[in-house]
Amino acid sequence: MTSLSDTTKLSASARDFIDEGFFHGLIAQPFDRGAFREALAKSMAKEALSVEETAALLAAEGADEVETLFDSARRLKRDVYGNRIVLFAPLYLGNECVNDCAYCAFRRSNREVVRRTLAPEDIRAQVEVLVDKGHKRLILVFGEHPRYDAEFIGRCVRQVYAIRSGHGEIRRVNINAAPLDHEGFATVKEAGIGTYQVFQETYHHGTYRAVHGQNTRKGDYSWRLDALARAMEAGCDDVGIGALFGLYDWRFETLGLVAHALHLQKHYGVGPHTISFPRLRPAQGVSLDDTYKVGDPEFKRLVAILRLAVPYTGMILTAREPPALRREVMAFGVSQIDAGTRIELGGYTEGGPEQAVDREQFHIGDVRPLDDVMRDLLTDGYIPSFCTACYRLGRTGEHFMEFAIPGFIQNLCTPNALTTLHEYLVDYASPETREAGRRLIRDELAKLPEGPRKTELIDRLRRIEETEERDLYL
């Protein structure tokens, strides 16, 4: 197990940047209306907040101030991302694990869970089903086990990219797996991955030790905290951070996420591509401690505050949450969601109507099929997007920020979102979803100014409708 004393394997920026005393001091400070307004003004200018400025937002608990947070987050999200919501699906490839995380059904001591690693033929079957439903973006999820090394992950990524079914294929493969060393990250980058996610789970040191143990791979807090810095040094310029809310004080974890984003920005010129904020969920063979349970009111606040603190970072809301809550918080922060989700090993081909609890990591709250999610998004005025253009045109990492910070992201992404939506409508949608989607596309085209960009977009939509051409991105 590697620690901060083993500097040969850590990043050049390796240090423990989580100052617990400082964080707790900030959380204990009373609400300061002036600091609150100054932090909001900085957010609305699309500037990232400091940890101290984020704490000024966390201190707002009055009804008027909380509504101000929500309204500001709605406006900021609309200004930066427009009305697009990016969709993806998780695909669990293996749940063998050497760790013993107290909150996870896949922990090594849990005898109630069925262990499995998907064979190449199983992976093909899962991906074909997902492609045939209309998915274009996947996140591959692995337990932490010696067999799931960088070479194995790389082979899985290459296989997924090679699969074709009808008009469809997977155009973006992200990874959620264990921390790697520099060589490992370079290997998976070479396979063509998108974002590599490593969640710290909890930034509180004592809680981290308590829920992970010290005699496990995951028990090394520092090795995990440094993981995405190593990834960036190895060439992975898109990385994702996250915390599992409910393990410790939600305000502390929010500050930890912001501190992590600022650390990456300071040392590598760009912060995380995505932030995830899942809440603890029931799981097979797991007994949850409710001491730090995050209720819906606090959850909505933390989503809004994260959006305001990190204006240009993608925010992922998973199917852990029920549909009604997902619908509500999408408005003020979220830019990506999963849909049609199954988290059992083999669940997309072998699962019945109900989730198989002995093969899933946790219970999910939103079990709607992809087409139902698409139709609900369209009804609410969102553009469901499967766009992957930026990644294949090199608009990632620092280059992505060059486009995003001036606000160009809407101009580049809205046309691409509409073409990927139109692909879905033509190739996969139910009649009801197809009609809702066509109405939205007509409305969005009416908003666009006349000119070459609009003319080109209309021509691409026509070609998708009338020909076999697909993947017509700008």
N, C-alpha and C positions, 0 to 999 in steps of 0.2 A: 504494500500500500504506500502510495507516494504522499509526502507532506511538503509543507513550505520549506523545510530544511533541505529537500532534494531539489535544488535549484536547477539542475541540468535538465529536468523534465518539465519545468514550469515555464510560463510565458515570461517575457521580459518585463511585463507590468505587474507580475504577481505580488499581491499583497492583500491583506484582509481589510477591505474598505468599509466593513460594517462596524460602525462605532456604536455599540449598544447604549452606552451611557448617554452619548449625544442624542441618539434617537429618542430614548425615553424622556430626556429633558425637553425635547421639542414637543413630544406628545402631551407632556404635562402642562405646557404653557396655555394660559387662557386665550380665548378668542380675541384677536386684534383686528378690528374692522379696517383700519388703514392698511395693515399688511395683507388682509384678505383682498381688498380692492386692487392693491398693487400687483399681487400675484395674478389675479384675473386679467388685468390689463396686459400683463406680459404674455399670458397665454393667448389672448385674443390677437396679439401681434405675432403669433405663431412662433414664439420663442420657448425653448425648453426651460422648465423650472428647476431651480435648485432644490435640494432636500429641505432647506429651511422654508422656501416658498411653498413647497408642497405641504409642509406641516401647517402653514397658515390656512390652507384650504381644508385640511383634515379637522381643524379646530371648529369649523363652522357646523353648528348643530341646530340652530334655530330654523324654523320652517321657511322663513323668507330667504335666509342665506342658502339653505339647501336647494330651494327652487332656483335661486340665482345660479348655483353650480350647474344644475341640470340644464337650464336655458343656455348658459355659456357653452357647455359641452356640446349641446345640439348645434349651436351656430358654428362652433369651431369644426365639428365633424363635417357639417355641410360645406363649409368653406374649403376644407382640405380634400375631402373624399367625394363630395357630391352625394348622390343618392345610390351609389353602388354598394353592393354587398358581395364579396367574393365567397364562393362555395368550394368545399373540399370534402373528402371522406377519409376517415382513418382506416388503416388496414393493419391489423395485428398479425405479425409473422411468427412470433415465438414468445411463449410465456415461461420458459425455463428461467430461473433467477437464483443467484447466489446470495441476494440480499434478504433482509428480514424486516422490511419496513412495516411498522405497526398498522398502517392505514390501508395496506394494499392486499388484495386477494391473491396476488401472485407471489407473495413472500414465501421464502423457502420452507418455513415451518408449517404452512397451511396444507394439510392433507386432503382438504375437501375439494381442491381445484384440480381439474384435469390438465395435465402438462402436455404441451404439443409444440412442435416446430413444423411449419408448413413446408412440404416438399415442393420442388419446382412445379410439378403438375397441379398441386393444390393452389399455388400462387397464381398460375395461369387461369385456373377456373375462377378464383376470386376476382381477379382483375377484369376478366371478360364480362362478368356480371356487372361490375361497377361501370365499365365502359358502355355496356349496352343500356344502362340506365341514364347515361349522359354525363358521367363524371369525366373531368379532365385533369383534376389535381388530387393527389393522394398524399397522406402522411403515413409512412411506414413506421410501425411501433414495435420495439424489441424489448424483452427483458434484459437484465444484465447477467450475462453468462459467457464463459470463455468461447463457446461455439459461435456467439454473435460478435465476432471480431470485425475489423474494418474490411477485410477481404470478403467475408460473408455478406456484410451489408452492401458492399459494392456490387457483388454478383446479383443480389436481389434487385438493386436499383436498375442495373442494366437489363435484367429480364423484364421488369415492369415496362420500361421504355420500349422494348422490342415488340410488345403485344399489340396487335391490331384486331379490331372487330367492327365490321361494317365501315361506317364513316369515322369511327372513333378510335382514340388512343389516349394514353395518359401523357400530358405535356409538361407536368411539373411533379417531381417526386421530392417531398420533404422527409426529414428523418427525426424521430424522437427515440433516442437511444442513450446508452451510457457515455460518459466522458471518455475521450480518446487522448492519446498523446499526439504530438505534432505529426508524426508519420501516419498515424491512423486517420487523422483529419484530412491529410493530403490525399490519402488513398480514396476516401469516400468522395472528396471533391472531384477527383479525376473521373469518377463514375458518373458525374453530371448531376449531383444532388442540387436541390434548391436550398431551403433553409434547414439548418441543423439546430434542433431544439435540445437544450439541457435545462431542466427546471431545478432550481435550488430547493424547491419544496417549502422550506422555511429558512429565513435568514437569521433566526434567533439561535445562537450557538447551543444553549442548553436544551432547547426543544429538539434541535437537529440531532444531538447525541441521544436523547431519550427515545425518539421514534425510529432511528436508524441503527442504533448500536454502534460500537466502536470496532468490533471485529468483523466488519463487512467491508466490501469495496466501497459501498456508498457511505460508510461511516466517516470517511475523510472529508470533512467540510471544506477544507482549503483546496483540495484537488478538484472538487466539484465547482467551487466558486470561480476557479481559474479556467475552467474548461473552455469557455467560449472565447477567451482571450487567446488561448492556444489555437482554437479553430481559425480565428482571424489571421493569426500569424502563419497558418498553414494554407491560407488562400480561400477559406470559406468566408466570403464577405457578407453573407446573409445568415444571421444567427437569431435564435429565439430564446427569450428568457421567460420564466414563469415562477409563480409561487402557488402552493396549495393552501387556499384560505380555509381556516378552521383549525390549524395546528397551533397558531399563536395569535396574538393581538393583530387584527386586520390592519390597523393603522401602522404598526411596526413593519409588517410585510409590504405595505404600500411604499413606505420610505425605502425599504430594502430594494424593491424593484427599480425605483427611481435612481437610487445610488448606483445600482448595477448598470443601468443605462448610461448614466453620466460617466462612469468609469470607462466603459467601452468607447464612448464618444471622445473622451479626453485623450485616450492612448492610441486609438485607431482611426479617428477622424469620422466615425459613424457609429451610431448607437445600434441597438438590436433592431432587426427587421420586424419582429413581432414580440408582443407581450401577451402571455396567457395568464388567466386568473381563475382557475377552476376552484370550486368549493368541494369540501369533503362530501362524499356520498357513501351510502351503505354499500357493503361488499360482502361476498360470501366468506364466512369464517372470520370476520373482522368485528371487533367491539370498539365503537367510536367513543371518544371522550368529547363531551359537548361543552367543555369549559370555554373554548374560544369559538363556539359556533357563530357563524356569520349569518344573520338574518337578512331577509330581502331588503329592508331599508338601508342597512349598512352596505350590502352588496351593490345596490344602485349608486350609492355615494362613491364607493371606491372605483367603480367603472368610470363615472364622470370625472373624478379627480385624476385618474390615470390618463384619460384623454387630454385633460387640460395640462398635465405635467409633461407629456411627451407628444406634442402635436402631430408629428410625422411618422410615428411608429404604428404599424398595424396592430390591431387589438382583436384577439381571438376569443369568441364566446362558444363554448362547446355544448354538445347535447346533454351534458350533465344537468343543465337547467331545463325546466319545463317550458313549453311553447309560449305561454302567456308572458312569462318573465323575459324570455329571449326577445320577444316582440317589443317589450317596453324599453329594455336597455340598448337595443340596437340603435335607437334614435339618438342617443347621446354618447356614443363612443365606439361601438363595435364596427369593425370593417370586414371581418371574416367569420364565417360560421361553418360547421360541418352539417351535413344533411343526409338523410337515409342511412344513419349510422348503425352499424353493428360492431360491437367490440369483443365478441367471442372469437376464438380461433376457428376459422372456417365458417363464420356466421353468415356471410353473404350468399353462400351456396347451400349450406347444411342447416341453417337456422329455420325454425318455424316462426309462427306469429309472435311468440314470446321470446325474450332474451334467455339464453341458456345460462343460468346463474353459476353453474360449475365450470364455465369456460370464460367468464368475463372478469375484467379487473375491478369493476364497480358497476352499480346500477345506474342507468342513464334516465334522464327525465323527458327527453324528446325522441319518440320512436316513429315520428312521421316519415313516410316515404319521401324521396327527393322531390317527386312531382308535386306533392302536397305543399312542401316547403316553398318550392318555386312559385306556385300559385298564390300562396299567402304573401310572399314578398311582393309580387307584382300587384296584388290588390292594395297593398300598403304604399305603393308608389316607388318601390326600390327597383333598381336594375340588378337582377341576379347576374353575376359575372363569373365566367370560367377563364378569364384572360390570363395568359402567361407571356405576353409579348415582351415585357421589360426584361425578363430573364434571358430570353433568347436573342435580344438585341444588346445585351450587356448593360442594361440600365439597372444595375444592382449595386449594393454597397454605397460607396461615395458617389458613384455615377447616378444611382437612384436618387440620392438626396439632392444632387444638382438639379434634377427635374422636379422633385417634390417640393423643395423649399420655396421656389418662386411661385408655386401654384399651378405649374404646368400639368400636374398629374391629372387634373380633370380633363384638360384638352386632349391629352394622349389617351387616357383610359376610358372615357365615356364612349368614343367610337368603337374601341376594341371590345368593351363590355357589350355593346349592342350587337356586334357581329357574333360573339360567342353565345349570347342569348338567342339570337336568330338560329344559329346551328341547333341549339337545344329544341327550339320550337319546331323546326322542320323535321328533325331526326328522331325525337324521343318524347315530346310532350303529349299529354292527353288533350282531347279537343278543348276542354274548358281552360286548361293552362295555355294552350296555343292561342286562343282568342284573347285572353287577358294579356299575353305577351305582345301580340300584334298591336293591341290598343296602346300599350305603353311605348312601344317603338315609334308609333305614329306621333304620340305626344312628345317624345324626346326629340324626334327629327324636327318638329315644329319649333322647338326652342333654339335649335342651332342656327347660327347666322349663315346666310347664303354665302357660298364661296367654294373654292376647289375642294376643301376638306369635306364639306357636306356632300358635294357631288360624287366624290370618290366613295364615301361611305354608302350612299344610296346604291351605287353600282355594285359594291361588294355584297350588300344585302340581297340585291337581285340575283347575283351569281350563286349565292348560297341557296336561294330559293329554286333556281331554274337549272343548276348544273350540279356536278359532283364535287365542285371545288369547296374546300374547307380550310380553316386555319388562315383566314385572310386578314392578318393583323397589320397594323400601322407601326 
